[in-house]
Amino acid sequence: MSAATSQSLERESISASLKSGVLWVAGLNLFRDLLQFGLMLVLVRILEPKAYGEFGFVTSIIGFFTFVSYRCFSEHILQVRSDEVIDYQTQFTSAGIIQIILFLVVNLFALGMRPFAAYAPSAHLVHLMSFLFLLDWPNEFRFKVLEKSLDWKRLRLLQAVGSILSALAALLLALEGFGVYALLAPALLVPLPFIYDLFFVSKWRPNWSFNWDYFRVAAKYGLARAGSGSVVFGRQLIEGAALVQSIGYAQYGIYGRAMGLANICCLKMPSFVTPLLYPLLTRMKSGTEAYRKANDLIFRSIAWTVLPIAVLSSSIGGPLVKLLYGRQWEAAIPLLPLAMASAALTAILQTLSVMLLANRQQWRCLVSDVLVLCGSVLCLLFLLRRGPAAYLAGVVFTQAISLLLMLFWLVVDRVIDVRVVWTALICPAGAAILASLLCDRFAPGASRALVQSSYIAAATLIFSFIYIGILRIVLPRSLSELLVHCPGGPVFRKALWLAA
């Protein structure tokens, strides 16, 4: 077989995998988002803000240890090129060692919380959630094996089953009055389908072998990712501890709901795109024109989606919070614009981090994360005393600096083109702000006359027409390129009078 024929077959295989992945990831995300969204609408009307405050604090603790767990080492499976061998037995054995050690460390951490009055009420919850590390051992291993083989169907079906089990348990516990347990305990059920599939369906049997020469490469990669993860989730842990100490669990729950809504609005697109595209980007040859164009397109698609959502959600924040959460959560409304700005920057930073990782620049990701951590700690020390809003403003400023640094690295390494800064960031941000200002000309009268859901729908429709219209005028070629890869792209291009 000639080299040209081999490359052609590889491109066709990647294209087929991409199409299959898009369908299965989109289907799962739609199902899971609707399930979680419906569950959230019920739980926020049953549970008190204090329960959400405890949930947020415990989640920040577990999240910190999770990202320094085997998960960061398992990512190396995706880094291995198709012509290299993966020692899965070594991966599984090392995963067990890491996860058992973390299980013990987390329980020691929970014991250390007990002497502190502010944190003692959450210690028993951390003990409970420590079992997640034992369950995540076979769960994460199976997940990465399926992801490496691009078996999207099986992967997403197992995730769907886990989501259903978790949602049913959460609803039952909430209705029975178990409070914060309804938010935490169901997570222990999510790994069960992957564990069953690993041991009973695929009949995996470990032989407990360990090859240090192989694992040394994975360890080098994993330590870099663990360092980056410990910084990212360490910031969340420090933030949670400081906010609980400063404003208490109830007010921290209010803060968490504002950030939760912002994450729902701004982080869903990256969570859909990056798990799908990262394994494919690692298969492309870096430094090529095709590689750069692929990264440009990914960056543009995320930014063009996230920025207008953040701006629109900020402008209709009041009705949105009342509609989704109820009037008991109105205290979250003033925090929403800054929360949206922070979540939008997080989404863009996550996308840029994936590009750096695919280009094997994990240490630069760590530097960027350390920068955000240091800035956040300074904000906690000097701005939190003025309230959560002042703290969030400082975090947004720090994230903006990190964004500029990552863009500089990506442009210098020719991962993206410098023009993408204009087409993906500056222009759509300006278009979104202008669309919001123009939309406000129509919204005040409508908000008094229409119910909240109708007002939100009308404002969203007006904003979308203005935003897309501005992009159509200013960036027609970039818009056309993006629509080529969207479902129904030819129809939208025709409707917008864009050249084929």
C-alpha positions in Angstrom: 0.0 0.0 0.0 1.4 3.4 -1.0 2.0 6.2 1.5 -0.6 8.4 -0.2 -3.2 5.6 0.0 -2.4 5.0 3.7 -2.8 8.7 4.5 -6.0 8.9 2.6 -7.4 5.9 4.5 -6.3 7.4 7.8 -8.1 10.7 7.0 -11.2 8.8 6.1 -11.0 6.9 9.3 -10.6 10.0 11.4 -13.4 11.7 9.6 -15.7 8.7 10.2 -14.7 8.6 13.9 -15.3 12.4 14.1 -18.8 12.0 12.7 -19.6 9.1 14.9 -18.2 10.9 17.9 -20.2 14.1 17.2 -23.5 12.1 17.1 -22.8 10.1 20.2 -21.3 13.0 22.3 -24.1 15.4 21.1 -26.7 12.8 21.9 -25.3 12.0 25.4 -24.8 15.6 26.3 -28.3 16.6 25.2 -29.7 13.7 27.3 -27.5 14.3 30.3 -28.0 18.1 30.2 -31.8 17.7 30.1 -31.7 15.1 32.9 -29.5 17.3 35.1 -31.3 20.4 34.3 -34.7 18.9 35.2 -33.2 17.4 38.3 -31.7 20.8 39.3 -35.1 22.5 38.9 -36.6 20.1 41.4 -33.7 20.0 43.9 -33.3 23.8 44.2 -36.9 24.0 45.4 -36.4 21.2 47.9 -33.0 21.8 49.4 -31.7 24.8 51.4 -28.8 27.1 50.4 -26.8 25.6 53.3 -26.9 22.2 51.6 -25.5 23.7 48.4 -22.8 25.4 50.4 -21.8 22.1 52.0 -22.0 20.4 48.6 -19.8 23.1 47.0 -17.1 22.9 49.7 -16.9 19.1 49.7 -16.9 19.0 45.9 -13.9 21.4 45.9 -12.0 19.0 48.3 -12.8 15.9 46.3 -12.2 17.7 43.0 -8.7 18.7 44.2 -7.7 15.1 45.0 -9.4 13.8 41.9 -7.3 15.8 39.5 -4.1 14.7 41.2 -5.3 11.1 41.0 -4.8 8.4 38.3 -6.9 10.5 36.0 -4.0 12.8 35.1 -1.8 9.8 34.4 -4.4 8.0 32.3 -4.4 10.9 29.9 -1.1 9.6 28.6 -3.0 6.7 26.9 -4.4 9.3 24.5 -1.0 10.8 23.9 0.4 7.5 22.6 0.5 7.6 18.8 -1.1 4.8 16.8 2.3 3.1 16.0 3.3 2.9 19.7 2.4 0.1 22.2 0.3 0.8 25.3 1.0 -1.4 28.4 -2.5 -1.6 29.8 -1.5 -3.9 32.6 1.0 -1.4 33.9 -1.6 1.3 33.6 -4.1 -0.7 35.7 -1.6 -1.6 38.4 -0.3 1.9 38.8 -3.9 3.2 38.9 -4.6 0.9 41.9 -1.5 2.1 43.8 -2.3 5.7 43.2 -6.0 5.5 44.1 -5.5 3.4 47.3 -3.0 6.0 48.5 -5.4 8.8 47.7 -8.2 7.1 49.5 -6.2 7.0 52.7 -4.9 10.6 52.2 -8.5 11.9 51.8 -9.6 10.2 55.0 -6.7 11.7 56.9 -7.6 15.1 55.4 -11.1 14.7 56.7 -9.8 13.8 60.2 -7.8 17.0 60.1 -10.9 19.1 59.4 -12.6 18.0 62.7 -10.8 20.4 65.1 -12.0 23.5 63.0 -15.5 24.7 63.8 -16.1 26.1 60.3 -15.2 22.8 58.6 -16.0 20.1 61.1 -19.7 19.8 59.8 -18.4 18.6 56.4 -15.8 16.1 57.7 -18.1 13.1 57.6 -19.1 14.0 54.1 -15.5 13.9 52.9 -15.1 10.4 54.5 -18.2 9.3 52.5 -16.9 10.7 49.2 -13.4 9.2 49.7 -14.8 5.9 48.4 -15.2 7.5 45.0 -11.4 7.1 44.6 -11.6 3.3 44.9 -14.5 3.2 42.4 -12.7 5.5 40.0 -9.8 3.1 39.7 -11.5 0.7 37.2 -13.9 3.4 36.0 -11.3 5.8 34.7 -9.2 2.9 33.3 -12.2 1.6 31.2 -13.1 5.1 30.2 -9.7 5.9 28.7 -9.5 2.5 26.9 -12.8 3.2 25.2 -11.8 6.7 24.4 -8.5 5.6 22.9 -10.3 3.1 20.7 -12.8 5.8 19.7 -15.7 3.5 20.7 -18.0 6.5 21.2 -21.2 4.4 21.3 -20.2 2.2 24.1 -18.6 5.0 26.0 -21.6 7.3 25.9 -24.1 4.5 26.6 -22.3 3.6 29.8 -22.2 7.3 30.8 -25.9 7.6 30.2 -26.7 4.6 32.4 -24.5 6.1 35.2 -26.3 9.4 34.8 -29.7 7.8 35.1 -28.7 5.9 38.3 -27.3 9.0 39.8 -30.3 11.2 39.0 -32.8 8.6 40.4 -30.8 8.3 43.6 -30.6 12.1 44.0 -34.3 12.6 43.6 -35.2 9.8 46.0 -32.8 11.1 48.7 -34.0 14.7 48.3 -37.6 13.7 48.6 -36.8 11.6 51.7 -35.2 14.6 53.4 -31.5 13.6 53.3 -30.4 17.2 52.4 -26.8 17.5 51.2 -26.5 13.7 50.8 -28.9 14.0 47.8 -26.2 16.1 46.1 -23.2 14.1 47.0 -23.9 10.4 47.4 -25.4 9.7 43.9 -21.9 10.4 42.4 -20.9 7.0 43.9 -23.2 5.3 41.4 -21.8 6.9 38.3 -18.7 4.5 38.0 -20.7 1.3 38.4 -21.6 0.8 34.7 -18.0 1.1 33.6 -16.8 -1.3 36.3 -19.4 -3.8 35.2 -18.4 -3.4 31.6 -14.7 -3.8 32.4 -14.9 -7.0 34.5 -18.0 -8.7 33.3 -18.5 -7.7 29.6 -15.0 -7.2 28.3 -13.8 -9.8 30.9 -10.6 -7.8 31.8 -8.3 -9.6 34.2 -5.3 -7.8 35.7 -2.1 -9.7 36.1 -0.6 -7.0 38.4 2.5 -6.6 36.3 4.4 -3.3 36.4 6.9 -2.0 33.8 8.7 1.0 35.2 10.4 1.8 31.9 7.0 2.2 30.3 5.4 4.0 33.2 8.3 6.5 33.5 7.0 8.2 30.4 3.4 8.2 31.6 4.6 9.4 35.0 6.4 12.4 33.5 3.3 13.4 31.6 1.0 12.7 34.6 3.1 14.7 37.0 2.9 17.7 34.8 -0.9 17.3 34.5 -1.2 16.6 38.3 0.7 19.8 39.0 -1.6 21.7 36.7 -4.7 20.0 38.2 -3.6 20.6 41.7 -3.2 24.3 40.9 -6.7 24.5 39.2 -8.6 22.6 41.9 -6.3 23.9 44.6 -7.6 27.3 43.7 -11.2 26.1 44.0 -10.4 24.4 47.4 -8.7 27.6 48.8 -11.6 29.7 47.5 -14.2 27.4 49.1 -12.4 27.3 52.4 -12.0 31.1 52.4 -15.6 31.7 51.5 -17.0 29.3 54.0 -14.9 30.9 56.7 -15.8 34.4 55.6 -19.5 34.2 54.7 -20.7 30.8 55.9 -22.3 27.8 54.2 -25.6 29.5 53.3 -24.1 32.5 51.6 -21.5 30.2 49.9 -24.5 28.3 48.6 -25.8 31.5 47.0 -22.4 32.2 45.5 -22.3 28.6 44.2 -25.7 29.0 42.5 -24.5 32.1 40.6 -21.4 30.2 39.5 -23.4 27.1 38.8 -25.7 28.9 36.4 -22.7 30.6 34.7 -21.1 27.2 34.3 -24.3 25.7 32.8 -24.4 28.6 30.3 -20.7 28.8 29.4 -19.0 25.5 30.0 -21.4 23.1 28.2 -19.9 23.8 24.7 -16.3 23.1 25.8 -17.4 20.0 27.7 -18.9 18.8 24.4 -16.1 19.7 22.0 -12.9 19.1 23.9 -13.3 15.4 24.9 -14.2 14.6 21.3 -11.5 16.6 19.5 -8.5 16.1 21.9 -7.9 12.4 20.9 -8.2 13.5 17.2 -5.9 16.5 17.5 -3.2 14.2 19.0 -3.3 12.1 15.8 -2.7 15.1 13.6 0.8 16.2 12.7 1.6 19.4 14.6 3.1 22.4 12.8 1.2 21.8 9.6 -1.3 24.2 7.9 -4.1 21.7 8.4 -3.3 21.5 12.2 -3.3 25.2 12.6 -6.6 25.6 10.7 -8.2 22.9 12.9 -7.1 24.8 16.0 -8.3 28.1 14.6 -11.7 26.6 13.9 -12.0 25.0 17.3 -11.1 28.2 19.1 -13.5 30.3 17.0 -16.4 27.9 17.5 -16.0 28.0 21.3 -15.5 31.7 21.6 -18.3 32.6 19.2 -20.7 30.5 21.3 -19.5 31.3 24.8 -19.1 35.1 24.6 -22.6 35.9 23.4 -24.2 33.5 25.9 -22.3 35.1 28.8 -23.3 38.6 27.7 -26.9 37.7 27.1 -27.3 35.8 30.3 -25.9 38.7 32.2 -28.4 41.1 30.7 -31.4 38.9 31.5 -29.9 37.5 34.8 -32.8 38.6 37.0 -35.6 36.9 35.2 -33.4 33.9 34.5 -32.6 33.3 38.2 -36.2 33.7 39.2 -37.4 31.4 36.5 -34.9 28.6 37.1 -34.2 28.8 40.9 -37.1 30.6 42.3 -37.3 33.9 44.3 -35.5 32.4 47.3 -32.3 32.6 45.2 -32.6 36.3 44.2 -29.4 37.1 46.2 -27.4 35.4 43.4 -28.6 38.0 40.8 -26.0 40.7 41.5 -23.2 38.2 41.2 -24.3 36.8 37.9 -22.5 39.2 35.4 -19.1 38.7 37.0 -19.8 34.9 37.3 -20.7 34.8 33.6 -17.5 36.7 32.7 -15.4 34.3 34.8 -17.1 31.2 33.4 -16.7 32.4 29.8 -13.0 33.0 30.4 -12.7 29.6 32.0 -14.3 28.0 28.9 -11.8 29.8 26.6 -8.9 28.9 28.8 -9.9 25.3 28.9 -10.0 25.3 25.1 -6.5 26.8 24.8 -5.2 24.3 27.3 -6.4 21.4 25.2 -4.5 23.0 22.2 -1.3 23.2 24.3 -1.7 19.7 25.6 -2.3 18.3 22.1 0.9 20.1 21.1 2.7 18.5 24.1 3.1 21.7 26.0 1.7 20.5 29.3 4.2 22.5 31.4 2.9 25.8 29.9 -0.6 24.8 31.0 0.9 24.5 34.5 2.5 27.9 34.3 -0.8 29.4 33.2 -2.7 27.7 36.0 -0.2 28.8 38.6 -0.7 32.4 37.4 -4.4 32.1 38.0 -3.9 30.5 41.4 -1.6 33.2 42.6 -3.9 35.9 41.4 -6.9 34.3 43.0 -5.1 34.0 46.4 -4.2 37.7 46.2 -7.9 38.4 45.5 -8.9 36.4 48.5 -6.5 38.2 50.7 -7.2 41.7 49.6 -10.6 41.8 47.9 -12.8 39.2 49.6 -13.3 41.5 52.6 -15.2 43.8 50.2 -17.6 41.0 49.3 -17.8 38.1 46.8 -18.4 40.5 43.9 -15.1 42.3 44.5 -13.3 39.0 44.7 -14.9 37.8 41.4 -13.8 41.0 39.7 -10.2 40.3 40.7 -10.4 36.7 39.4 -11.8 37.9 36.0 -8.8 40.2 35.7 -6.4 37.4 36.6 -8.0 35.1 34.0 -7.7 37.7 31.3 -3.9 38.0 31.9 -3.6 34.2 31.7 -5.6 34.3 28.5 -3.2 36.7 26.9 -0.2 34.6 27.9 -1.6 31.4 26.4 -2.5 33.2 23.2 1.0 34.4 22.9 2.4 30.9 23.3 0.0 29.4 20.8 0.7 32.1 18.2 4.5 31.9 18.6 4.3 28.1 18.2 2.1 28.5 15.1 -0.6 26.4 16.7 -3.1 29.2 15.9 -2.9 32.3 13.6 -2.5 35.7 15.2 -5.6 36.9 13.2 -7.8 34.5 15.2 -7.4 36.9 18.2 -9.5 39.4 16.2 -11.9 37.0 14.5 -12.5 34.8 17.6 -12.3 37.2 20.5 -12.4 40.9 19.9 -15.0 41.0 17.1 -17.5 38.6 18.6 -17.1 40.2 22.1 -17.9 43.6 20.6 -20.8 42.2 18.6 -22.3 40.6 21.7 -22.0 43.8 23.7 -23.5 45.8 20.9 -26.3 43.3 20.5 -27.0 43.5 24.2 -27.2 47.3 24.2 -29.6 47.2 21.2 -31.6 44.5 22.7 -32.1 46.6 25.9 -33.9 49.2 23.7 -36.7 46.7 23.3 -36.5 44.6 26.5 -37.7 47.1 29.2 -41.2 47.4 27.9 -41.4 43.7 27.1 -40.3 42.6 30.6 -43.2 44.3 32.3 -45.8 43.0 29.9 -44.6 39.4 29.5 -44.1 36.6 31.9 -40.5 35.7 32.6 -40.2 32.7 30.2 -41.7 34.7 27.3 -39.5 37.7 28.1 -36.4 35.5 28.1 -37.4 33.9 24.8 -38.1 37.3 23.2 -34.8 38.8 24.4 -32.8 35.8 23.3 -34.4 35.9 19.8 -33.8 39.6 19.4 -30.2 39.3 20.7 -29.4 36.4 18.4 -30.6 38.1 15.3 -28.5 41.2 16.0 -25.4 39.2 17.0 -25.5 37.0 13.9 -26.3 40.0 11.7 -23.2 41.9 13.0 -21.0 38.8 12.4 -22.5 38.5 8.9 -21.5 42.0 8.0 -18.1 42.1 9.7 -16.8 38.5 9.3 -18.7 36.9 6.5 -15.8 34.5 5.5 -15.1 33.4 9.0 -18.9 32.8 9.6 -19.1 30.8 6.3 -16.1 28.6 7.3 -17.7 27.8 10.7 -21.1 27.0 9.2 -19.5 24.4 6.9 -18.8 22.2 9.9 -22.2 22.8 11.7 -25.3 20.6 11.3 -27.5 22.3 8.8 -24.7 24.5 7.7 -25.7 24.8 4.0 -29.2 25.9 5.0 -27.9 28.6 7.4 -25.4 29.8 4.8 -28.1 30.1 2.2 -30.3 32.0 4.7 -27.5 34.4 5.4 -26.6 34.9 1.7 -23.1 33.5 2.3 -21.0 32.3 -0.5 -20.6 28.5 -0.8 
